[in-house]
Amino acid sequence: MPSYSKVILGLELSFKTDAEPDRVETAKALVEERYRLLNPGGKNLSKEKLLTFVALGLADDLLMANQKLSEMESKLDRILKRIKPPE
């Protein structure tokens, strides 16, 4: 499993993941972009609170994506049953 050392929003992080380097960079960029969107003028919210809001937003995105995937799988199952009835 590859090791990474990244500076994300001024925090040095070292971690291991099976993710490819491009995906790690994309994830880093997404977190930094979400942080910047929540803190456009350097407001007085703490970094911890802003990162918590980023985490909540990303968690919501994941929940919505999982729900859409589940709905699409159900729809696909219904379509497949119409095409090929059970034996």
Backbone torsions as a table, in degrees:
resi	resn	phi	psi	omega
1	MET	NA	125.6	-177.9
2	PRO	-66.9	147.4	175.3
3	SER	-102.4	146.1	178.4
4	TYR	-131.5	146.6	168.9
5	SER	-126.8	118.2	-176.3
6	LYS	-131.9	149.0	169.4
7	VAL	-105.1	115.6	-178.4
8	ILE	-121.7	115.9	-179.3
9	LEU	54.9	38.3	177.5
10	GLY	83.3	-0.6	179.5
11	LEU	-103.4	128.6	177.1
12	GLU	-83.9	124.4	-179.1
13	LEU	-126.3	135.2	172.9
14	SER	-121.1	133.3	-177.0
15	PHE	-158.2	165.6	175.5
16	LYS	-118.2	142.0	177.7
17	THR	-158.0	155.7	175.1
18	ASP	-81.3	-6.2	-178.3
19	ALA	-65.4	144.4	176.2
20	GLU	-69.2	154.1	-179.5
21	PRO	-54.0	-38.9	179.4
22	ASP	-62.6	-39.1	180.0
23	ARG	-69.8	-36.6	176.4
24	VAL	-62.4	-44.6	179.3
25	GLU	-64.8	-39.4	178.3
26	THR	-64.8	-41.7	178.0
27	ALA	-63.8	-43.1	178.0
28	LYS	-59.3	-46.9	-179.6
29	ALA	-63.1	-39.2	179.3
30	LEU	-63.3	-46.8	179.1
31	VAL	-60.8	-44.9	-179.2
32	GLU	-65.5	-38.4	179.0
33	GLU	-67.1	-45.2	178.5
34	ARG	-60.6	-39.9	178.7
35	TYR	-62.2	-46.4	180.0
36	ARG	-62.8	-38.3	178.8
37	LEU	-65.2	-34.4	179.4
38	LEU	-80.3	-19.7	-174.5
39	ASN	-131.0	59.5	-172.1
40	PRO	-64.6	-35.0	-176.3
41	GLY	-113.9	20.8	-177.8
42	GLY	66.0	46.4	-177.9
43	LYS	-58.2	179.0	-174.3
44	ASN	-86.9	7.1	176.9
45	LEU	-71.6	143.9	179.5
46	SER	-70.6	156.6	177.7
47	LYS	-59.7	-38.2	-179.9
48	GLU	-61.3	-44.0	179.2
49	LYS	-65.9	-43.7	179.8
50	LEU	-62.5	-42.0	178.8
51	LEU	-66.9	-32.2	175.2
52	THR	-65.6	-41.5	176.2
53	PHE	-63.5	-39.4	176.5
54	VAL	-61.2	-46.6	-179.9
55	ALA	-61.3	-42.7	178.5
56	LEU	-63.5	-40.8	178.0
57	GLY	-63.9	-42.8	178.9
58	LEU	-68.2	-37.7	177.0
59	ALA	-63.4	-41.1	177.5
60	ASP	-63.2	-42.0	176.9
61	ASP	-58.8	-43.0	179.7
62	LEU	-64.6	-44.8	178.7
63	LEU	-60.6	-43.1	179.0
64	MET	-65.5	-41.2	179.2
65	ALA	-64.7	-40.8	178.1
66	ASN	-64.8	-38.5	178.1
67	GLN	-64.9	-44.5	178.0
68	LYS	-61.9	-41.6	178.9
69	LEU	-61.4	-44.5	179.1
70	SER	-61.8	-42.5	178.2
71	GLU	-63.7	-41.0	179.5
72	MET	-67.5	-38.6	177.7
73	GLU	-64.1	-41.3	178.0
74	SER	-63.1	-43.7	179.1
75	LYS	-63.0	-42.6	178.9
76	LEU	-63.3	-41.6	177.3
77	ASP	-59.8	-42.9	179.1
78	ARG	-63.4	-41.6	179.3
79	ILE	-64.5	-44.5	-179.7
80	LEU	-63.6	-35.7	178.2
81	LYS	-66.2	-33.0	176.9
82	ARG	-69.6	-37.6	-177.7
83	ILE	-73.1	-44.3	-176.5
84	LYS	-131.7	102.5	178.0
85	PRO	-64.2	153.5	179.1
86	PRO	-61.1	146.2	-178.2
87	GLU	-85.7	NA	NA
